[in-house]
């Protein structure tokens, strides 16, 4: 297999465009992709024709506008290239209009009240900055999705707006420091995707995995991840075949799948790409999740992307690596060999620090979901309190700037292994902090809070915007300065002094940090219901509307959609628990109780002394079964009560404060029954079956 020939073969990329488009058309499209200039419809017609011919040669029969509605996954409606000919035959056509615009039903997607059934019209519009590709014999055209009245009903539109914003504000700063050759600044991202694999045959036997993508019941197995023997371990042959197949599919679609390994929990794995432009990275991550699920089925697996599919084990996140780079090849977050004197780096570093501190609540809200609530705060997932880890060297540099002191750079250290034949390895300037929500990792920031099922569009839209706002304020000040160097150091010192509370290098899991964060005035929103109101707080609405990232109505719609999604998911989980408890667990337990009773009765005919163990076991099982039955009735009543709550926030609070605790109570009785009941009677696969069976 020639990977160089395989890579991107299903993508209408720049190489294909250059081969198939007239030079004038190619140049116009290239300007649109790189500089964001508008594309003429005549040019679009030429592109459409070339795109159709290429797609048909690759075996495509249909095309679709591929978009990212507020469901968090992608959507597509397929149309064939076939058009009728006047002689009764068919011809293959694809017009500029079909390339540029589509009209899906906007009322059938989440809109938070923007679109209702009698106001159904919506539009998809081609995003020429993201390459078209072929998937399942269909030409997929990346698009934005908006309502008839112009509101964004997708995740891509705000992301593109935020990319324009940070480009604009970063260019202002670069020009101040003499980089007049830079024409554009790009936000980059790379999403490390964690996931679980389980056997399809076992998955099909568990309603909770089918309906909720996570196990709602499950006693702790004798072994979990205590021995740390899964992480980076040898990959099982079946899983290796899955990974090879997955790589090939992704490479053909132009996805830079790079690194794969076992993660910490049994059955957990990770795929990491080379990071790229944030729009492309978002599209690629959506494709990655979709292709993972498809390829897993071919290999007899199911890919679980829930943030916490198994209690007591590591959950799955999506570490979002974010940076800024210029079209001339400068990484603006690269400290260089002398970061203490790298003025441009320090400006952009402080812009991140200020933006995160000023809008920590908004950043937290960008990753809020019911699934992520199950994950955050333990087992390598960061807590809900936002903070930044910079490492000792950078923190020392910032401290010296704040104190107006000279900074003495530490000499480079090497790793002393004590083995003479090994090479001397230079140590990085900073250690890693796996508990930090946002960590500087050499030349980028790693945002560790997004959940494994999330679109990275939301988090990157917010990061782009809050950093751009800091750069705007910095540029406003420095553009008026008579002495740029003096004014810059003054600005850096003030920024460090005012925002150093967001910097923390210790253990983010500790109780001491929670107390210290409160004393620093940092926000702590432990649940989605706590976090979501930040989307519509006056401060955040003012920021996002001022820069045109969202309208007020768009923000209100996302707030309502997120609350509704949270409540619906909890209620689906609650109903699934009832189904499993009443129709599977209790009947199985009753059958085992009958066996025990029969055993006791038969033994009593010989001697009552011999029945003590069976009677004690039967009492324990009966006690937990009774408690389980009562908890089922309680949960059923709460589900009915919730249906009478009209206010979305009140309903979400009810689900969090009333329904979830009862679900946890019900689970505790069921998990105890699993321990007490003979394995052959238990009605569905256990954690032991699901996690240790490859």
FIVEX-919599 format. One line per 5 residues: number of its first residue (from 1); for each residue y, z, x of C-alpha. Coordinates in pm, 1 decimal, always signed. Each point is the difference from the previous one (the first is absolute). Layout:
FIVEX-919599
NUM) Y Z X  ...
This chain:
FIVEX-919599
1) +0.0 +0.0 +0.0  +339.3 -101.0 +138.1  +238.0 +270.0 -123.6  +305.0 -197.6 +111.5  -101.6 -286.6 -230.0
6) -109.9 +235.5 -278.4  +318.6 +208.5 -3.1  +243.5 -103.7 -271.8  -202.1 -304.5 -107.5  +66.8 +84.9 -364.6
11) +375.0 +56.3 +48.9  +278.2 -253.5 -52.8  +169.9 +135.8 +310.8  +261.1 -134.6 +233.8  -250.6 -208.2 +195.9
16) -123.6 -172.4 -317.3  +355.4 -50.6 -123.6  +101.0 -163.0 +326.3  -296.0 -237.7 -20.0  +39.9 -97.1 -365.5
21) +371.0 +17.2 -81.1  +274.2 -246.2 +98.5  +211.8 +143.9 +279.6  +304.2 +43.9 -223.9  -203.9 +182.6 -266.0
26) -172.4 +213.1 +262.3  +333.6 +102.5 +153.0  +142.3 +92.2 -341.7  -303.8 +211.5 -86.3  -0.3 +159.4 +344.0
31) +365.9 +100.5 -45.8  -89.9 +155.8 -334.1  -288.4 +197.1 +150.5  +185.0 +122.6 +307.1  +358.7 +30.1 -118.5
36) -31.0 +49.6 -375.2  +201.2 -306.9 -92.5  -44.2 -154.7 -345.4  -256.2 -278.2 -44.5  +98.7 -322.5 -177.4
41) -225.0 -107.7 -290.7  -44.2 -347.0 +149.4  -135.3 +161.9 +315.3  -229.8 +213.6 -216.9  -142.0 -317.1 -155.5
46) -100.5 -136.3 +338.8  -151.4 +335.3 +93.3  -193.1 +14.9 -329.2  -155.1 -341.0 +55.9  -107.1 +81.3 +355.9
51) -126.7 +342.1 -105.5  -211.0 -153.1 -279.4  -156.9 -262.2 +228.3  -84.5 +263.2 +260.6  -145.4 +238.7 -260.3
56) -217.6 -268.6 -159.4  -133.3 -99.6 +341.6  -97.4 +366.1 +44.7  -192.6 -1.8 -327.7  +263.3 +150.2 -231.2
61) -5.0 -109.3 -363.2  +258.3 +242.3 -141.1  +327.0 +164.4 +93.4  +148.1 +334.6 -94.5  +319.1 +195.5 +42.4
66) -128.1 +307.1 +185.6  +221.6 +301.4 -68.0  +8.2 +378.0 +24.1  +85.1 +162.2 -334.1  +60.1 +372.1 -45.1
71) -372.3 +64.2 -42.3  -27.2 +35.9 +378.8  -245.7 -290.5 +26.9  +50.6 -376.3 -6.9  -0.7 -236.9 -296.8
76) -74.8 -369.2 -38.2  -27.6 -262.0 -277.2  -185.9 -315.9 +101.4  +100.9 -355.9 -94.9  -189.6 -306.9 +112.8
81) +163.3 -288.7 +184.1  -135.3 -234.0 -270.6  +248.0 -201.6 -206.6  -89.0 -270.3 -258.2  +40.2 -367.1 +91.1
86) +91.6 -264.9 -259.2  -332.3 -177.1 +50.5  -194.2 +307.9 -109.9  -84.6 +117.1 +350.2  +147.6 +295.4 +187.4
91) +222.5 +19.2 +306.2  +78.5 +293.4 +229.7  +364.8 +104.8 -15.9  +211.4 +291.4 +114.6  +375.1 -15.3 -54.7
96) +296.7 +178.0 +152.4  +48.4 +184.2 -329.9  -360.7 +126.8 +7.2  +50.4 +116.5 +357.7  +330.9 +170.6 -62.7
101) -44.6 +163.3 -341.3  -266.7 +146.7 -225.9  +21.2 +178.8 -334.3  -251.2 +284.8 -41.9  +21.0 +238.7 -295.6
106) +225.4 +283.0 +118.8  -72.3 +237.6 -287.9  -365.4 +39.4 +97.3  +82.2 +152.1 +338.5  +153.9 +345.7 +56.4
111) +376.1 -27.6 -45.6  +116.8 +347.2 -97.7  +163.5 -136.7 -314.5  +171.3 -298.2 +160.2  -234.2 -239.5 -182.0
116) -168.2 +61.7 -336.9  -235.4 -223.1 -197.9  +272.2 -190.1 -185.8  +185.6 -51.8 +331.6  -287.1 -142.4 +196.5
121) +147.9 -265.2 +228.0  -14.2 +56.8 +372.6  +27.4 -220.4 +307.7  -172.8 -31.4 +332.6  +203.7 -167.1 +275.1
126) -135.3 -136.4 +327.8  +63.2 +213.0 +306.9  +13.5 -263.8 +277.0  +20.1 +271.1 +268.4  -366.9 +82.6 -62.8
131) -258.5 -266.6 +72.9  -212.7 -146.8 -279.8  -375.1 +32.9 +47.9  -330.7 -103.1 -157.0  -228.8 +264.7 -146.8
136) -308.2 -70.2 -211.9  +83.5 -373.9 -22.0  +347.1 +81.9 -133.1  +333.9 -69.1 +166.1  +183.3 +335.2 -11.4
141) +379.3 -18.8 +10.0  +164.3 +337.6 +77.4  +274.6 +65.6 -253.7  +235.9 +260.7 -134.6  -25.9 +106.4 -364.8
146) +300.6 +72.4 -219.6  +87.1 +31.6 -367.1  +187.7 -249.8 -217.6  +304.7 +224.4 +39.9  -31.2 +1.2 +379.5
151) -146.0 +343.6 +78.7  -262.4 +24.0 +274.1  -342.7 +70.4 -149.0  -179.6 -3.1 +333.0  -12.2 +170.3 +338.0
156) +91.1 -303.3 +210.2  +351.1 -62.4 -134.4  +143.4 +341.2 +102.9  -178.3 -31.3 +334.9  +165.3 -336.2 +68.2
161) +336.5 +145.6 -101.9  -47.5 +289.4 +244.4  -92.9 -241.7 +278.7  +325.6 -189.0 -54.4  +189.1 +327.3 +7.9
166) -141.0 +135.2 +323.9  +43.2 -339.9 +165.1  +367.6 +0.9 -98.1  +72.5 +353.1 +120.1  -205.6 -25.2 +319.4
171) +184.7 -319.2 +97.1  +331.7 +184.6 -30.7  -123.4 +258.3 +248.2  -140.7 -256.5 +241.6  +324.2 -196.1 +8.3
176) +186.0 +318.7 +89.1  -218.9 +32.6 +307.4  +40.1 -362.9 +104.5  -318.6 -155.7 -136.8  +175.2 -300.6 -151.1
181) -305.6 -219.5 +58.5  -202.6 +187.7 -261.8  -7.1 -187.2 -330.0  -237.4 +222.3 -197.3  -167.9 +340.1 +7.1
186) -341.9 +42.3 -154.9  -164.2 +312.5 -134.0  -364.2 +5.9 +107.2  -295.8 +192.0 -135.4  -369.5 +43.4 +57.4
191) -217.8 +187.9 -247.3  -306.9 +178.1 +138.1  -235.8 -17.9 -298.2  -253.3 +280.6 -51.8  -285.2 -36.6 -247.9
196) -346.5 +124.4 -98.2  -317.4 -200.1 -49.7  -273.0 +111.1 -240.6  -320.6 -167.7 -112.3  +58.7 -220.7 -305.2
201) -326.2 +117.8 -156.0  +115.6 +363.3 +17.8  +356.6 -79.4 -101.3  -126.5 -155.8 -323.9  -161.8 +331.0 -94.6
206) +325.4 +198.0 +8.1  +254.5 -45.2 -278.9  +265.3 +186.7 +198.7  -13.4 -251.2 +284.5  -7.6 -290.5 -245.2
211) +294.2 +113.9 -214.2  +203.4 +214.0 +241.6  -96.6 -118.5 +351.6  -59.3 +360.9 +99.0  -270.3 +258.1 -57.0
216) +98.9 +251.9 -265.8  -315.9 +202.3 +63.0  -192.3 +71.4 +316.4  -128.9 +309.1 +174.8  +65.7 +28.2 +370.7
221) -293.9 -140.9 +199.2  -161.9 +202.8 +280.1  +189.0 -212.5 +250.5  +341.1 -159.4 -30.8  +224.9 -94.8 +291.4
226) -18.9 +335.6 +178.1  -166.5 -140.0 +312.5  +258.2 -278.1 +44.7  -291.4 -233.0 +67.2  +107.4 -285.4 -226.1
231) +344.4 -71.0 +148.0  -13.4 -301.9 +234.2  -379.7 +10.8 -15.2  -226.2 -301.0 +36.7  +39.5 -221.7 -306.8
236) -314.2 -44.4 -210.1  -144.8 -355.5 +9.6  +60.0 -63.4 -372.6  +357.9 +121.0 +26.3  +50.7 -207.7 +314.0
241) -109.5 -310.8 -190.3  +244.9 +89.3 -276.5  +280.2 +40.6 +253.6  -77.5 -335.2 +165.1  -0.9 -173.1 -336.2
246) +325.0 +175.7 -93.1  +166.3 -100.9 +327.3  -95.1 -364.1 -51.2  +140.5 -5.7 -352.9  +323.4 +166.0 +108.5
251) +43.7 -213.8 +310.5  -35.4 -315.7 -208.2  +286.4 +133.9 -215.5  +216.3 +65.0 +305.5  -36.0 +379.0 -10.9
256) +9.6 +150.6 +350.4  -295.5 +236.0 -49.7  -28.2 +167.6 +338.3  -163.5 +343.5 +13.6  -290.9 +147.5 -195.2
261) -186.6 +326.0 +40.1  -165.6 +290.9 -171.5  +244.0 +257.2 -133.1  -48.2 +377.9 -11.8  -193.2 +36.5 -326.1
266) -354.3 -128.6 -57.9  +16.7 -344.1 -156.4  +367.1 -44.3 +94.1  +140.1 -286.3 +208.8  +329.2 -153.0 +107.7
271) +139.3 -348.3 +56.0  +329.4 -43.4 +182.0  +195.9 -325.0 +40.3  +250.7 -110.3 +259.0  +330.8 +79.7 -158.4
276) +226.0 -281.0 -120.3  +304.1 -65.7 -219.4  +1.4 +250.1 -284.4  -15.1 -262.4 -275.7  -300.4 -166.9 +161.3
281) -156.1 +338.2 +79.7  +28.2 +101.7 -365.7  -159.1 -322.2 -120.9  -273.3 +32.1 +259.9  -78.9 +358.2 -91.5
286) -35.8 -93.3 -366.8  -235.9 -277.8 +106.8  -189.3 +237.8 +227.2  -71.0 +242.7 -284.5  -114.6 -281.1 -227.8
291) -221.9 -166.1 +260.5  -148.5 +336.0 +104.5  -125.7 +58.1 -352.9  -135.8 -353.8 -33.4  -180.5 -3.4 +334.7
296) -142.0 +349.5 -52.1  -178.3 -117.2 -315.6  -161.5 -286.0 +193.0  -153.8 +259.1 +232.0  -122.3 +236.5 -271.1
301) +291.3 +240.6 +38.4  +298.0 +105.5 -207.9  +328.1 +52.4 +185.2  +185.7 +310.0 -122.5  +375.8 +0.4 +58.3
306) +75.8 +322.8 -185.6  +194.4 +253.9 +203.3  -264.4 +273.3 -44.9  -333.6 -135.2 -123.1  -192.3 +305.9 +121.9
311) +120.7 +361.6 -16.5  -18.8 +198.8 +322.3  +15.6 -307.7 +224.0  +285.5 -193.5 +156.0  +186.5 -216.6 -247.0
316) +110.7 -354.9 +68.8  +355.5 -91.4 +88.1  +185.0 -306.9 +111.4  +199.7 +70.5 +312.9  +307.8 -222.1 -15.8
321) +127.4 -92.4 +346.7  +364.6 -106.6 -27.9  +241.5 -145.3 +251.3  +293.6 -237.7 +38.7  +15.7 -308.0 +220.6
326) +244.1 -281.2 +65.2  -67.1 -372.3 -8.2  +63.3 +7.6 +376.2  -298.1 +230.9 +56.1  +163.5 +342.6 +31.8
331) -181.2 +297.0 -154.0  +291.3 +220.7 -102.5  -218.8 +311.8 +3.5  -126.3 -53.8 +353.9  +144.9 +284.4 +212.4
336) -32.2 -194.3 +324.1  -41.6 +165.6 +336.4  +316.9 +211.3 -44.5  +31.7 +90.9 -368.2  +273.6 +254.2 +77.4
341) +232.4 -285.7 +99.0  -130.6 -262.4 -242.6  +291.9 +15.1 -240.5  -135.7 -254.4 -245.6  -334.1 +178.2 -26.4
346) +170.9 +335.6 -56.6  +217.4 -146.7 -275.0  -297.6 -141.3 -188.1  -203.3 +315.8 +59.2  +277.3 +214.8 -142.8
351) +38.3 -240.6 -292.9  -362.5 +71.4 -90.6  +47.1 +376.0 +41.5  +310.8 +5.8 -216.1  -146.5 -228.1 -266.9
356) -318.3 +203.9 -31.6  +188.3 +329.4 -14.5  +254.0 -121.3 -255.4  -263.3 -159.0 -224.3  -316.4 +200.0 +68.8
361) -56.0 +47.5 -374.1  +17.7 -375.6 -60.9  -245.9 -70.0 +280.5  -240.5 +256.1 -146.9  +29.9 -160.4 -344.4
366) -90.3 -340.7 +146.0  -356.3 +121.6 +66.6  -49.1 +214.5 -310.4  -315.9 -52.0 -205.5  -272.0 +207.0 -160.3
371) -247.4 -121.3 +259.9  +225.4 +94.4 +290.0  +48.4 +348.4 -148.0  -372.8 +53.3 +61.7  +41.6 -92.0 +368.1
376) +330.7 +125.8 +138.3  +12.2 +329.0 +187.4  -331.0 +29.7 +183.2  -270.9 -170.1 +204.8  +231.0 -226.1 +203.3
381) +215.7 -95.0 -299.8  +362.9 +109.3 +42.2  +152.7 +259.1 -231.5  +250.6 -78.4 -270.9  +291.5 +130.3 +209.4
386) +161.4 -290.3 +184.5  +68.1 +49.7 +370.0  +16.2 -212.1 +316.4  -200.2 +49.2 +319.2  +166.6 -145.0 +311.0
391) -186.4 +171.7 +282.1  +134.9 +226.9 +270.8  +174.8 -262.3 +212.6  +205.8 -159.6 -277.1  +86.4 +336.4 -151.7
396) +118.2 +114.5 +343.9  +215.5 -311.9 +34.9  +160.6 +60.1 -339.8  +55.2 +367.1 +81.2  +173.3 -89.7 +326.1
401) +226.4 -247.9 -181.2  +88.8 +258.9 -261.6  +76.3 +259.2 +270.8  +189.9 -252.9 +218.0  -240.5 +70.0 +285.1
406) -156.5 -232.5 +251.7  -359.2 -83.9 -69.8  -249.3 +7.6 +281.6  -286.4 -228.9 -87.5  -341.8 +141.6 +63.6
411) -197.4 -188.8 +259.8  -279.4 -213.6 -129.6  -322.8 +193.3 -25.5  -350.2 -131.4 +56.7  -324.0 +111.0 -153.8
416) -194.1 +204.1 +252.4  -366.4 -29.2 -95.4  -144.6 +147.5 +317.6  -214.2 -310.1 +47.1  +106.6 -192.4 +308.9
421) -130.6 -342.8 -101.1  +202.0 -7.3 -323.3  +341.4 -169.7 +0.0  +316.8 +207.8 -25.3  +120.1 -30.4 -358.8
426) +366.9 +49.8 -79.0  +46.9 +246.6 -285.3  +220.3 -91.4 -293.8  +330.1 +182.1 -32.3  -111.6 +170.3 -320.8
431) -317.0 +146.0 -142.6  -110.7 -85.5 -354.7  +54.8 +219.5 -303.8  -251.2 -91.3 -269.6  +161.4 +239.2 -248.1
436) +347.0 -155.8 +8.7  +109.1 -224.4 -289.6  +213.6 -221.4 +225.7  -75.6 -18.4 +370.8  +160.2 -203.4 +277.4
441) -286.0 -172.3 +183.6  +158.5 -166.5 +300.9  +193.2 -292.6 -150.0  -38.5 +46.6 -376.1  -22.8 +264.0 -269.9
446) -329.8 +74.2 -167.1  +46.6 +108.7 -361.7  -328.1 +173.3 -82.6  +62.8 +89.6 -364.3  -85.9 -318.2 -197.0
451) -332.4 +19.9 -180.0  -281.4 -242.0 +69.9  +37.6 -178.5 -335.2  +379.8 -29.4 +18.9  +202.1 -313.5 +51.7
456) +203.5 +51.5 +316.3  +292.1 -180.7 -165.9  +138.9 +318.5 -156.5  +11.6 +207.3 +317.6  +138.5 -283.5 +212.2
461) +266.8 -80.8 -257.4  +124.2 +358.0 +25.3  -26.6 +20.3 +380.1  +192.7 -326.1 +39.7  +269.6 +118.3 -239.1
466) +58.0 +351.0 +134.6  +11.0 -121.6 +361.0  +235.9 -281.8 -99.3  +228.5 +251.7 -170.8  +17.9 +203.0 +322.2
471) +74.8 -314.4 +200.2  +272.4 -93.6 -250.5  +171.8 +334.9 +45.6  -39.9 -18.0 +377.7  +143.7 -353.4 +13.2
476) +292.2 +94.1 -226.0  +92.6 +270.1 +249.6  -66.3 -179.9 +326.0  +172.7 -322.2 -102.9  +325.6 +199.8 -10.8
481) -55.5 +165.1 +339.2  +235.3 -64.3 +290.8  -260.0 +116.4 +254.7  -346.5 -101.2 -120.8  -196.4 +210.4 +249.5
486) +192.9 +319.9 -69.8  -11.5 -55.4 -374.4  -373.3 -70.7 +13.1  -82.4 +322.3 +181.1  +220.3 +190.7 -241.9
491) -183.9 -157.3 -294.1  -341.3 +71.3 +157.5  +86.6 +365.7 +63.4  +121.1 +51.2 -355.1  -303.2 -174.3 -147.4
496) -240.7 +207.3 +207.7  +180.3 +324.0 -87.7  +12.3 -76.8 -372.4  -353.1 -134.1 -40.1  -221.9 +174.2 +256.4
501) -147.0 +213.0 -279.6  -227.1 -294.8 -85.1  -157.7 +6.7 +348.8  -315.9 +206.1 +39.2  -271.2 -11.3 +266.1
506) -228.3 +282.4 -109.7  -288.0 +39.1 -241.6  +112.9 -142.6 -333.3  -293.9 +166.7 -177.2  +105.4 +353.9 +90.8
511) +146.6 +247.9 -246.6  +269.3 +66.4 +259.1  +118.2 -361.9 -26.9  +23.8 +21.6 -378.5  +219.9 +307.8 +33.2
516) +205.1 -152.2 +281.7  +47.4 -327.2 -187.6  +134.0 +194.9 -296.7  +242.1 +185.8 +225.2  +114.7 -334.5 +143.2
521) +71.4 -126.9 -351.5  -267.0 -272.6 +4.0  -143.5 -114.2 -330.9  -358.3 +84.9 -92.6  -143.7 -204.6 -286.2
526) -372.0 +81.0 +3.3  -96.5 -218.3 -296.3  +90.8 -338.4 -142.5  +163.0 +166.2 -299.6  +227.4 +194.7 +236.0
531) +85.4 -308.1 +204.6  +68.4 -271.0 -258.3  +331.9 +132.9 -140.0  +150.0 -84.2 +339.4  -21.0 -367.9 -98.2
536) +274.8 +52.2 -256.8  +207.7 +272.5 +166.0  +370.3 -98.3 +16.9  +5.8 -3.6 +380.9  -296.1 -235.5 +27.7
541) +106.2 -222.4 -288.8  +339.4 -37.9 +165.7  -159.9 -104.0 +330.5  -246.3 -248.6 -142.8  +234.0 -161.8 -251.4
546) +288.6 -21.0 +246.2  -210.3 -212.4 +231.8  -158.3 -201.7 -280.5  -354.4 +113.9 +77.1  -56.8 +110.7 -360.1
551) +214.4 +5.6 -308.5  +24.6 +329.5 -186.0  -223.8 -143.9 -269.1  -258.6 -109.1 +254.8  -8.6 +351.4 +146.0
556) -32.9 +158.5 -342.9  -283.8 -238.9 -82.9  -188.4 +89.8 +317.9  +47.6 +368.8 -72.2  -146.7 -43.0 -350.1
561) -284.8 -220.8 +122.9  -95.5 +247.5 +272.9  +1.0 +295.3 -238.9  -204.7 -191.1 -256.7  -245.5 -115.0 +265.0
566) -44.4 +357.6 +121.8  -68.0 +135.2 -350.0  -229.7 -287.7 -96.2  -205.7 +39.8 +314.3  -42.6 +376.3 -50.8
571) -104.0 -56.7 -360.0  -249.7 -271.0 +102.5  -147.3 +242.6 +250.7  -13.6 +277.2 -260.0  -178.0 -221.9 -253.5
576) -242.1 -117.6 +268.2  -80.2 +360.9 +88.6  -73.9 +74.3 -364.9  -228.3 -302.8 -26.5  -194.1 +95.4 +310.0
581) -18.6 +372.1 -80.8  -104.8 -37.3 -362.6  -221.1 -308.5 +16.0  -153.0 +32.4 +346.6  +31.4 +342.7 +162.8
586) -69.4 +229.0 -297.2  -301.3 -200.6 -130.3  -148.9 -3.0 +352.8  +58.6 +375.4 +38.7  -151.5 +71.7 -342.1
591) -308.8 -196.7 +99.2  -32.6 +203.8 +319.3  +53.8 +319.9 -197.5  -289.1 -101.4 -225.5  -222.6 -46.6 +302.2
596) +96.1 +344.8 +127.2  -58.7 +155.6 -342.1  -339.9 -160.9 -27.4  -84.5 +121.9 +348.4  +112.2 +354.1 -86.2
601) -200.0 +4.6 -321.9  -312.8 -131.2 +167.5  +29.1 +255.4 +281.2  +62.2 +287.8 -240.3  -338.1 -65.0 -146.5
606) -137.6 +108.0 +339.5  +255.3 +254.9 +124.1  +366.3 +68.2 -82.6  +70.4 +106.9 +359.7  -43.1 -357.4 +122.9
611) +282.3 -136.5 -217.4  +294.0 +186.3 +156.3  +124.9 -288.4 +224.7  -24.0 -252.1 -282.2  +176.7 +229.9 -243.1
616) +284.1 +67.6 +244.0  +41.3 -373.2 +69.2  -8.5 -72.3 -371.5  +268.8 +262.3 -63.6  +226.4 -150.9 +269.3
621) -46.3 -349.4 -137.4  +53.6 +110.0 -360.2  +313.7 +193.1 +94.6  +155.8 -299.7 +178.9  -112.0 -240.6 -271.8
626) +169.0 +219.2 -260.0  +318.6 +12.6 +206.3  -15.0 -376.7 +46.9  -38.8 -54.5 -372.8  +296.5 +226.2 -77.5
631) +211.9 -175.4 +265.2  -88.8 -335.3 -158.9  +133.2 +122.2 -332.9  +315.0 +127.4 +165.4  +56.9 -328.7 +180.6
636) -60.4 -200.6 -317.2  +260.2 +207.5 -181.2  +251.1 -51.9 +281.4  -54.1 -376.3 -7.2  +77.1 +1.7 -373.5
641) +308.6 +217.6 +53.7  +127.4 -237.3 +268.6  -5.4 -290.3 -245.4  +273.8 +175.8 -199.1  +243.3 +20.8 +294.0
646) +245.7 -289.5 -15.7  +224.8 +72.7 +299.0  -144.1 -157.1 +314.4  +109.5 +276.9 +238.0  -122.0 +274.4 -233.5
651) -334.9 -177.0 -34.8  -38.0 -35.7 +376.8  +85.6 +368.1 +45.0  -259.6 +91.6 -264.2  -263.9 -206.6 +177.8
656) +84.9 +165.4 +331.6  +32.8 +359.5 -123.4  -259.6 +12.1 -278.9  -249.5 -288.6 +15.7  -64.5 -7.9 +374.9
661) -76.1 +375.0 +30.7  -250.4 -27.0 -285.5  -158.7 -303.4 +165.2  -35.4 +199.4 +321.6  -153.8 +288.7 -194.2
666) -246.7 -230.6 -173.4  -93.8 -155.1 +332.7  -71.2 +338.3 +157.8  -264.3 +78.0 -265.7  -154.4 -346.9 +26.5
671) -15.9 +17.5 +380.0  -169.0 +339.0 -19.6  -251.7 -143.8 -246.1  -70.7 -282.0 +245.5  -94.7 +259.6 +261.2
676) -224.5 +186.2 -244.7  -170.6 -298.8 -161.9  -302.8 -172.0 +152.6  +103.4 -329.5 +157.9  -231.9 -213.3 -212.5
681) +178.1 +124.0 -312.5  +358.3 -61.2 +119.9  +127.2 -304.2 -191.9  +192.2 -188.1 +269.3  +14.3 -40.9 +380.4
686) +133.5 +297.9 +194.7  +236.6 +10.4 +297.4  -304.3 +11.3 +222.8  -126.4 -325.6 -153.3  +337.9 -173.6 +10.7
691) +109.9 +98.2 +350.3  -315.7 +10.0 +210.9  -209.5 -290.6 -119.3  +82.7 -304.8 +214.7
